[in-house]
Amino acid sequence: MLKVWGRTTSVNVQKVMWAVTELGIPHERIDAGGAFGVVDKPEYAALNPNRLVPTIQDGDVTLWESAAIVRYLTRKYGAASLLPKGEPQIAVADQWMTWADTTLYPALISTIFMGLIRTPAAERNQQAIETAIQRVGEKLAILDGLLMNRPYIMGDALTMADISSGALMYRYFTLPIARPGLPNVESWYKRLAGRPAYKTHVMVDYNLLRVAGA
Ligand SMILES: N[C@@H](CCC(=O)N[C@@H](CS)C(=O)NCC(=O)O)C(=O)O
């Protein structure tokens, strides 16, 4: 059975667990990282030398990096669901996944989320946070244009393209930050929030992660 290592409060674990659930893959999730430790054990380092979560084991395959895991699981189990039809469409889905990881994630998670939730107010780089808020709003306006005439990133159905950006949207829409008008991204987020797998695995209260003074 597929094994997933990682705590439910990690956005990268959430991304994988959302995909696993949409794909209907029987699995076992093992708490690891943060207060659970495990990642500091030599057995875990043998699976993932970065000592980060998530990591999966699927038969002989051991994988880390959440986006690589989502791509692997989708190609193996998602032909009838999360995998777009045909290589050109898969490549475009891949493009949006990479965009989420390289354009949205650093500003939204590494700067805004870490700054507001994982850093005491007195130690915050408020200027960097403000710049990142502006940047994420501008970048999401690109996605807003795409979603003007389609319910999901690749068209009528949820695909792996929605997983990478979508997993970040719960934090985007619930953090106390200024957001520009993004009516289509907001409708898409509400559509995702209506999916049981998203509700269970992504809409996880992050206040447990809040450090003293944040
Ligand atoms: N690029 C990696 C990032 C993994 C990562 O930074 N994971 C964080 C949680 S979101 C982690 O393991 N933090 C240490 C811990 O939880 O102990 C991925 O997408 O899987």
The ligand as an ORCA input file, in Angstrom:
! r2SCAN-3c Opt
* xyz 0 1
  N      10.042     21.435     -2.052
  C       9.651     20.511     -1.010
  C       9.511     21.297      0.273
  C       9.288     20.392      1.467
  C       9.198     21.192      2.742
  O       9.740     22.322      2.865
  N       8.524     20.627      3.742
  C       8.386     21.291      5.020
  C       6.908     21.323      5.439
  S       5.890     22.235      4.311
  C       9.134     20.505      6.080
  O       9.416     19.328      5.922
  N       9.485     21.192      7.196
  C      10.173     20.557      8.283
  C       9.271     19.739      9.158
  O       8.045     19.715      8.968
  O       9.821     19.112     10.076
  C       8.332     19.825     -1.409
  O       7.570     20.407     -2.199
  O       8.090     18.688     -0.965
*
